[in-house]
Amino acid sequence: MTLCFLTAAGFQTVSAQTSAFIYQGRLTDGPVSASGTYQMTFKLYDAVSGGTQIGSTVTDNSVAVASGAFAVQLDFGTSPFGAGADRWLEIAVKKAAEPGFTTLSPRQQITSSPYAVRTVSATSADNLSAACVACVSDAQINSIAGAKVTGTVANAANATNAANVTGVVPVANGGTGSATKNFVDLTTAQTVGGNKSFSGNVTVAGTLTGTLGQTASTVYSTAGLTVTPAAGFTLIPGLTQTINVPAGYQVYIHTDGGLITTSTATTGYSTVDVTILIDGIFPGNANYRRVTAANTTGLTTTMANWSFGSVQTIAPGSHTITVSAAGIGGANATVAGTNTTVLQASLTVVLVKN
């Protein structure tokens, strides 16, 4: 086939108001009317030449052509025709054995039949005319957007389902006066979430229960630690906590535990420094104790205890709290232990809201 010419075209809509329509045309192959099975593609454009393709390409690989006449059903959907703008149909055709499509020229303008999906006057039919006075009954109204209602409701006593009221209701009318706040009924039992601020005094007649802005956690030593004088600080096993400090919180840190000197001499002793570290750094402010376990006549391998803590202001975020010990003088000492010994140590961390 050397060249195809479209000599005639027609349109016919498919019934039942779908977006499909029938395109009828006549195809010639040179001077002869074409016959046989052809492959065709159909594209919509917004101009007779050039322009922009509208919608997707429709392909029909088995179009029967008899004495030049053919008919195909096309469906570009309703979107290309919804605005009522002019549309042109571009057709390309080939036989199955041919390597490529031949585009027919000129494009064919779509006549008004496909626009039956939405007629030219349908836009005005979407709206009620000025002649519609009391022409809409209750049975015809399923729902109405609250934003469409303005003015004073004549008979608010009939609003039996107030749970469906949306928008901002003023405090004077029983609402919260805010689009983001829920109503708090102070006369009945109710669970209220979120942070609350009161500008005046608050008096509680009943029992104040629940979380008061504090979170506490305690860990315990899991083994004894032998410290040697001048060996430096070593982490006491088990006394580590990693916490997440929220903004607006302070941290109370406390530790206690025991140690025992390994000396059996009546004059023997062990001196140990115990410290709290925050992210491996000594924070100061009473987070350090020096503890001495000293033997006396008739009493050896004596024990000593520590107990100290402080409130720390720490930047919001994740932090690791640890307790370490170091031998300072005398004999070696055993610091802390498991839960089967009286030496077991603990580390308590409390988050306190300001």
C-alpha positions in Angstrom: 0.0 0.0 0.0 1.6 3.2 -1.1 -0.7 5.9 0.4 -4.0 6.0 2.1 -6.6 8.8 1.7 -9.6 9.2 3.9 -12.3 10.3 1.6 -15.4 10.3 3.9 -16.1 10.1 7.6 -19.0 10.0 9.9 -19.8 9.6 13.6 -22.5 7.8 15.5 -22.8 7.6 19.3 -23.3 4.3 21.0 -26.5 3.9 23.0 -26.9 4.0 26.8 -25.0 7.3 27.1 -21.5 5.7 27.3 -18.4 7.6 26.2 -17.9 5.3 23.2 -19.0 6.3 19.6 -18.9 4.7 16.2 -16.6 6.2 13.6 -17.5 5.4 9.9 -15.0 6.2 7.1 -13.9 5.3 3.6 -10.4 4.2 2.8 -8.7 4.2 -0.6 -5.4 2.7 -1.6 -4.2 4.9 -4.4 -7.1 5.2 -6.9 -8.7 1.9 -5.7 -11.1 1.4 -2.7 -9.3 -0.6 -0.1 -10.5 -4.0 1.0 -9.2 -6.4 3.6 -8.1 -6.3 7.3 -6.1 -3.3 8.4 -4.5 -2.0 11.6 -5.4 1.5 12.6 -4.5 3.9 15.4 -6.7 6.9 16.4 -5.5 10.0 18.2 -7.4 13.2 19.3 -5.8 16.6 18.8 -6.8 20.1 19.7 -5.9 21.5 16.3 -6.3 20.5 12.6 -2.4 20.3 12.4 0.3 20.4 15.0 -1.3 21.0 18.4 -1.4 18.7 21.4 -2.7 15.2 21.6 -5.6 14.9 23.9 -6.1 11.7 25.9 -4.6 8.3 24.9 -4.2 6.5 21.6 -6.8 4.0 20.6 -5.5 1.1 18.5 -7.6 -1.4 16.5 -5.5 -4.2 14.9 -8.4 -5.9 13.0 -10.4 -3.3 11.1 -12.4 -4.9 8.4 -12.5 -2.7 5.2 -14.9 -3.7 2.4 -14.9 -1.7 -0.8 -13.3 1.2 1.1 -16.0 1.4 3.8 -15.2 0.6 7.5 -16.6 1.3 10.9 -14.8 1.2 14.3 -16.0 1.9 17.8 -13.8 4.4 19.7 -13.7 5.4 23.3 -11.5 8.2 24.5 -13.5 8.6 27.7 -15.5 11.8 28.6 -12.6 14.0 29.6 -11.5 15.1 26.1 -15.0 16.3 25.3 -16.1 17.7 28.7 -15.0 21.3 28.0 -16.7 21.5 24.6 -13.6 22.5 22.7 -12.9 21.5 19.1 -11.3 18.1 18.6 -9.7 16.6 15.5 -9.1 12.9 14.8 -5.8 11.7 13.4 -5.8 8.2 11.8 -2.8 6.1 10.9 -3.3 2.8 9.0 -1.3 -0.1 7.7 -1.6 -3.8 6.7 -0.2 -6.4 9.1 2.7 -7.2 6.8 3.7 -3.5 6.4 6.6 -2.3 8.6 5.0 1.0 9.7 1.8 3.1 9.9 0.9 5.7 7.3 -0.7 8.8 8.8 -3.8 10.0 6.9 -4.2 13.7 6.1 -6.0 15.9 6.9 -7.3 15.2 10.4 -11.0 14.8 10.7 -12.9 17.2 12.9 -15.1 15.6 15.5 -18.7 16.6 15.0 -21.2 17.0 17.8 -22.3 13.4 18.3 -19.6 12.4 20.9 -20.6 15.5 22.9 -23.9 13.9 23.6 -22.2 12.6 26.7 -22.6 16.2 28.0 -24.6 18.5 25.8 -23.8 22.2 25.3 -26.6 23.2 27.6 -25.8 20.7 30.4 -23.8 23.3 32.4 -26.9 25.4 32.9 -28.9 22.3 33.7 -26.6 21.6 36.6 -28.0 24.7 38.3 -31.4 25.6 39.6 -33.0 28.5 37.7 -34.5 31.6 39.3 -37.9 30.1 38.6 -37.3 27.3 41.1 -39.1 28.6 44.1 -39.9 26.0 46.7 -39.4 23.4 44.0 -37.0 21.2 46.1 -38.7 19.1 48.7 -37.2 17.4 51.8 -37.3 14.0 50.1 -35.0 15.3 47.4 -32.3 16.5 49.8 -29.8 13.8 51.0 -27.3 16.2 52.7 -26.0 19.7 52.6 -22.6 21.0 53.4 -22.5 23.0 56.6 -20.4 25.7 54.9 -23.4 26.4 52.6 -25.6 27.3 55.6 -25.5 31.0 56.6 -27.6 33.2 58.8 -29.8 32.2 61.7 -31.4 28.8 61.8 -35.0 29.4 62.4 -35.8 26.4 64.6 -32.6 25.1 66.3 -34.7 23.0 68.5 -35.0 20.5 65.7 -31.2 19.9 65.6 -31.5 16.6 67.3 -28.0 15.3 66.4 -25.6 17.9 67.7 -22.7 15.4 67.4 -22.5 16.2 63.7 -21.9 19.9 64.3 -18.5 20.9 62.9 -16.5 24.1 62.8 -15.8 26.5 65.6 -18.6 27.0 68.1 -18.2 30.1 70.4 -17.7 29.5 74.1 -20.9 31.6 74.7 -22.8 29.0 72.7 -21.4 26.0 74.5 -18.4 25.4 72.3 -14.7 25.7 72.9 -14.1 28.8 70.7 -11.3 26.9 68.9 -10.8 24.6 65.9 -8.1 22.6 67.7 -9.4 22.2 71.3 -12.0 19.7 72.6 -14.6 20.6 75.2 -13.8 19.6 78.7 -16.9 18.9 80.9 -15.8 19.7 84.4 -18.9 18.3 86.0 -18.5 14.7 84.9 -15.8 12.0 84.8 -13.7 12.5 81.6 -10.2 11.6 80.3 -8.4 14.6 78.9 -5.2 14.3 77.0 -2.4 16.7 76.2 -0.7 19.4 78.3 -2.8 21.8 80.2 -1.8 25.2 81.7 -3.7 27.1 84.4 -3.1 30.7 85.1 -4.7 30.8 88.5 -4.7 28.5 91.6 -5.9 25.0 91.3 -7.6 23.3 94.3 -8.2 19.5 94.2 -10.9 18.2 96.6 -10.4 14.6 95.7 -7.4 12.3 95.3 -4.9 13.4 92.7 -3.8 10.3 90.8 -2.1 9.4 87.5 1.1 10.5 86.0 2.4 13.8 87.3 5.0 14.5 84.7 7.6 12.1 86.2 9.2 8.9 84.8 11.5 6.9 87.0 13.7 3.9 86.2 16.2 1.9 88.3 18.9 -0.6 87.3 21.0 -2.8 89.5 24.6 -4.0 89.5 25.0 -7.4 87.9 28.5 -8.4 89.2 31.1 -7.2 91.6 34.0 -5.0 90.4 37.5 -5.3 91.8 39.3 -2.0 91.8 43.0 -1.5 92.2 44.5 1.8 93.5 45.7 4.1 90.7 44.0 2.0 88.0 41.5 4.7 86.9 37.7 4.6 86.7 35.9 1.5 85.6 32.2 1.1 84.9 30.3 -0.8 87.6 28.6 -3.7 85.7 24.9 -3.1 85.2 24.8 0.5 86.3 24.1 2.0 82.9 20.9 3.7 81.7 20.2 5.4 78.3 17.4 7.9 78.5 15.6 10.3 76.2 15.2 13.7 77.9 12.1 15.6 76.6 12.3 19.4 76.3 11.3 21.1 79.5 12.5 18.3 81.8 15.2 18.0 84.5 16.8 14.8 85.5 17.3 13.5 89.0 20.1 10.9 89.3 20.8 8.8 92.4 23.1 5.9 93.1 23.8 3.8 96.2 25.7 0.6 96.9 28.5 -1.0 99.0 32.1 -2.0 98.8 34.4 -4.3 100.9 38.1 -4.1 101.4 40.1 -7.2 100.5 42.7 -6.5 103.3 42.8 -8.9 106.3 45.2 -6.7 108.3 43.8 -5.0 111.3 45.1 -1.7 109.9 44.2 -2.5 106.4 41.8 -0.3 104.4 40.5 0.5 100.9 39.6 4.0 99.6 37.4 4.1 96.5 36.0 7.0 94.5 32.5 6.5 93.1 31.2 8.9 90.4 28.1 9.5 88.2 28.9 10.2 84.5 26.6 11.7 81.9 27.7 10.6 78.4 31.1 9.7 79.9 31.6 13.2 81.4 31.7 14.1 85.1 28.9 16.6 85.6 30.0 18.0 89.0 27.4 19.2 91.4 27.7 16.5 94.1 28.0 13.6 91.7 31.1 12.2 93.3 31.9 10.4 96.6 35.0 9.1 98.2 34.3 6.0 100.3 36.8 4.2 102.7 36.3 0.8 104.2 38.8 0.5 107.1 39.6 -2.5 109.3 40.0 -2.2 113.1 41.3 -4.6 115.8 39.2 -7.7 115.7 37.3 -6.6 112.5 38.7 -7.1 109.1 37.4 -7.1 105.5 35.0 -4.4 106.5 32.3 -2.8 104.3 31.3 0.7 103.5 28.4 2.2 101.6 27.7 5.2 99.3 24.4 7.0 98.6 24.3 10.3 96.7 22.5 12.1 93.9 21.6 15.4 92.3 19.2 17.2 89.9 20.8 17.9 86.5 19.7 20.1 83.7 20.5 18.2 80.5 19.8 19.1 76.9 16.8 17.4 75.3 17.7 14.2 73.5 19.3 10.8 74.2 21.9 10.5 77.0 23.7 7.7 78.8 24.0 7.7 82.6 26.6 5.5 84.2 28.3 4.9 87.6 32.1 4.1 87.7 34.5 3.4 90.5 38.3 3.8 90.9 40.7 2.7 93.7 42.4 5.6 95.4 44.5 4.0 98.2 45.0 1.0 100.4 44.2 -2.5 99.3 42.1 -3.7 96.4 38.3 -3.4 97.0 35.3 -5.3 95.7 32.7 -2.7 94.6 29.0 -3.7 94.3 27.8 -7.2 93.5 24.8 -9.3 92.4 21.4 -9.5 94.1 22.7 -12.3 96.3 25.1 -9.9 98.1 24.6 -6.9 100.4 26.9 -5.0 98.2 24.5 -4.8 95.2 24.4 -1.2 93.9 21.6 0.7 92.1 21.2 3.6 89.7 17.9 5.5 89.6 17.0 8.1 87.0 13.9 10.3 87.3 12.6 12.6 84.6 10.9 15.6 86.2 8.8 18.1 84.2 9.6 21.7 85.0 
